[in-house]
């Protein structure tokens, strides 16, 4: 038996290595995510649209998007997303991306964005949003997404207290 192991040690190691490199293992490309949308007073924002965007940059050229609406408690839940890919395909995809551009990305990435008519944010509000970006490590994420109430007709970036460019889709809509 000892001769057999010694004789076939290298081929066995090679087979195991080839399997590990080329077998398409299941990988996570977005976490199990619970997000709460809050306003400037810390109150829950019901009926806000939350968009989850994710992509495995090493393999995919197009991102994915899922949209959900918060419940009365301002909370929304996104299930984790997975795919099957080999180590070889991910490594070759990274090399291919970096060969095309110095600003290329590699690996899984996901983020959340919240939107609601008559709500928005200022640049100074960015630090009040937490847990809205994921880069492939945690299995579960909790996020707090911040929106401030805007003057009627204003939404999104540029929601300044004195108005801003009116969003025609939101004019006449209630902020509730």
C-alpha positions as CSV (number, residue, x, y, z in Angstrom):
1,X,0.0,0.0,0.0
2,X,2.9,2.3,0.8
3,X,4.3,1.9,-2.7
4,X,0.9,2.7,-4.2
5,X,0.6,6.0,-2.3
6,X,4.2,6.9,-3.1
7,X,3.7,6.0,-6.8
8,X,0.4,7.9,-7.3
9,X,0.9,10.8,-4.9
10,X,1.6,13.4,-7.6
11,X,-1.3,12.3,-9.9
12,X,-3.7,12.4,-6.9
13,X,-2.6,15.8,-5.9
14,X,-2.9,17.0,-9.5
15,X,-6.5,15.7,-9.7
16,X,-7.4,17.4,-6.4
17,X,-5.9,20.7,-7.6
18,X,-7.6,20.5,-11.0
19,X,-10.9,19.8,-9.2
20,X,-10.4,22.8,-6.8
21,X,-9.5,25.2,-9.7
22,X,-12.1,24.2,-12.3
23,X,-15.2,23.0,-10.3
24,X,-17.9,25.6,-10.2
25,X,-18.5,26.2,-6.5
26,X,-21.5,28.2,-5.2
27,X,-20.4,31.7,-4.4
28,X,-22.3,34.6,-2.7
29,X,-22.8,37.7,-4.9
30,X,-25.1,39.6,-2.5
31,X,-25.7,39.2,1.2
32,X,-28.9,38.5,3.2
33,X,-29.8,42.1,3.8
34,X,-32.2,43.9,6.1
35,X,-32.5,47.6,5.6
36,X,-34.4,50.2,7.5
37,X,-35.2,53.6,6.0
38,X,-35.3,56.5,8.4
39,X,-35.9,60.3,8.2
40,X,-34.0,63.1,9.8
41,X,-35.8,62.5,13.1
42,X,-35.0,58.8,13.2
43,X,-38.6,57.9,12.2
44,X,-39.3,55.0,9.9
45,X,-40.1,55.9,6.3
46,X,-42.9,53.6,5.0
47,X,-43.5,53.0,1.3
48,X,-40.0,54.0,0.3
49,X,-38.5,52.2,-2.7
50,X,-35.3,50.4,-2.0
51,X,-33.1,49.2,-4.9
52,X,-30.5,46.4,-4.5
53,X,-27.9,46.3,-7.2
54,X,-25.3,43.5,-7.4
55,X,-22.7,42.1,-9.7
56,X,-19.8,39.6,-9.8
57,X,-17.4,41.7,-11.7
58,X,-15.0,38.9,-12.4
59,X,-17.6,37.0,-14.4
60,X,-20.6,39.2,-15.3
61,X,-20.6,42.2,-17.6
62,X,-24.1,43.4,-16.5
63,X,-25.4,44.1,-13.0
64,X,-28.6,42.9,-11.5
65,X,-31.3,44.9,-9.7
66,X,-34.2,44.1,-7.4
67,X,-36.6,46.7,-6.1
68,X,-38.8,46.4,-2.9
69,X,-41.0,48.7,-0.9
70,X,-40.6,49.3,2.8
71,X,-43.3,48.2,5.2
72,X,-44.9,50.5,7.8
73,X,-41.8,50.0,10.0
74,X,-39.5,51.2,7.3
75,X,-37.9,47.8,6.9
76,X,-37.2,45.8,3.8
77,X,-35.5,42.4,3.4
78,X,-33.4,41.1,0.5
79,X,-32.6,37.4,0.2
80,X,-29.0,36.5,-0.6
81,X,-27.9,35.9,-4.2
82,X,-25.6,33.2,-5.3
83,X,-24.1,31.7,-8.4
84,X,-21.8,28.9,-9.4
85,X,-18.3,29.8,-10.7
86,X,-14.9,28.2,-10.7
87,X,-11.8,29.7,-9.3
88,X,-10.3,29.6,-12.8
89,X,-13.2,31.6,-14.4
90,X,-13.0,34.2,-11.7
91,X,-9.3,34.7,-11.9
92,X,-9.3,34.8,-15.7
93,X,-12.2,37.3,-15.6
94,X,-10.2,39.5,-13.3
95,X,-7.2,39.5,-15.7
96,X,-9.5,40.2,-18.6
97,X,-11.1,43.2,-16.8
98,X,-7.7,44.7,-15.8
99,X,-6.4,44.2,-19.3
100,X,-9.3,46.3,-20.6
101,X,-9.1,49.1,-18.0
102,X,-7.0,50.3,-15.1
103,X,-10.3,51.2,-13.3
104,X,-11.7,47.6,-13.6
105,X,-13.4,45.8,-10.7
106,X,-13.0,42.3,-9.6
107,X,-15.2,40.1,-7.3
108,X,-18.7,40.5,-6.0
109,X,-20.1,43.9,-5.0
110,X,-23.6,45.0,-4.0
111,X,-25.3,48.2,-2.7
112,X,-28.6,49.6,-1.7
113,X,-30.3,52.9,-2.6
114,X,-33.5,54.3,-1.2
115,X,-36.0,56.7,-2.9
116,X,-39.3,58.2,-2.1
117,X,-41.2,61.1,-3.6
118,X,-40.7,64.3,-1.5
119,X,-37.7,62.7,0.2
120,X,-34.0,63.0,-0.6
121,X,-30.6,63.8,0.8
122,X,-27.9,66.4,1.0
123,X,-24.2,65.7,0.7
124,X,-23.9,66.2,4.4
125,X,-26.3,63.3,5.0
126,X,-24.1,60.6,3.5
127,X,-22.6,59.7,6.9
128,X,-26.0,59.0,8.2
129,X,-26.5,56.0,5.9
130,X,-24.7,52.8,7.1
131,X,-24.3,49.3,5.7
132,X,-25.5,50.1,2.2
133,X,-22.3,48.7,0.4
134,X,-21.1,45.1,0.4
135,X,-17.9,43.7,-1.2
136,X,-18.1,40.0,-0.8
137,X,-17.4,39.1,2.8
138,X,-20.4,39.2,5.3
139,X,-23.2,36.7,4.9
140,X,-25.7,39.0,6.6
141,X,-25.9,42.8,6.5
142,X,-28.0,45.3,8.4
143,X,-28.4,48.7,6.8
144,X,-29.8,52.1,7.8
145,X,-30.7,54.2,4.8
146,X,-31.3,57.9,5.5
147,X,-33.8,60.1,3.6
148,X,-34.8,63.6,4.6
149,X,-38.2,65.1,3.9
150,X,-38.0,67.7,1.1
151,X,-40.3,70.5,0.1
152,X,-43.1,69.2,-2.1
153,X,-42.0,68.5,-5.6
154,X,-38.4,67.9,-4.7
155,X,-36.7,64.5,-4.4
156,X,-33.4,62.8,-4.5
157,X,-30.0,64.5,-4.6
158,X,-30.5,68.3,-4.6
159,X,-33.2,68.2,-2.0
160,X,-32.3,71.6,-0.5
161,X,-34.5,73.3,2.2
162,X,-35.2,76.1,-0.2
163,X,-36.5,73.8,-3.0
164,X,-34.4,72.6,-5.9
165,X,-35.4,71.4,-9.3
166,X,-39.0,70.0,-9.0
167,X,-39.4,66.3,-9.8
168,X,-42.5,66.2,-12.0
169,X,-43.2,62.6,-11.1
170,X,-43.6,63.6,-7.5
171,X,-45.7,66.8,-7.8
172,X,-49.0,66.3,-6.1
173,X,-48.0,63.1,-4.4
174,X,-48.4,62.8,-0.7
175,X,-45.3,62.3,1.4
176,X,-47.0,59.6,3.5
